[in-house]
């Protein structure tokens, strides 16, 4: 998913306190999202070819791997991009980038400035 590139850009944004760098991390996420969707659409296309070959008799099979007749050009990739197997991963990655960009832009508003132990100590002192 390009997690290394995204992680490096978010870490750089945190270090430089620049939310623009964090937002640039959306670009590799989008590229890998498209590549995963494209691969899944081709996999479905070859599955349709396999089903067609399995349905015809053994004497009719020509062993061609040309799957262009089973391609649905305007629906294959969009359906693959938003399939249950693909979109949740990339949606969460984009959401994480926006959260990181918000944390860089507004560092005082985040809960990340205290560790869990420090928050517990503050809570204990305020009881």
Buried (B, 14 or more C-beta within 10 A) or exposed (E): BBEEBBEEBBBBBBEEEBBEBBBBBBEBBBEBBBEBBBEBBBEBBEEBBEEEBEEEEEEEEEEEEEBEEBBEEEEBBEBBBEBEEBBEBBEEBBEBBBBBBBBBBEEEEBEEEEEEEEEEEEEEEEE
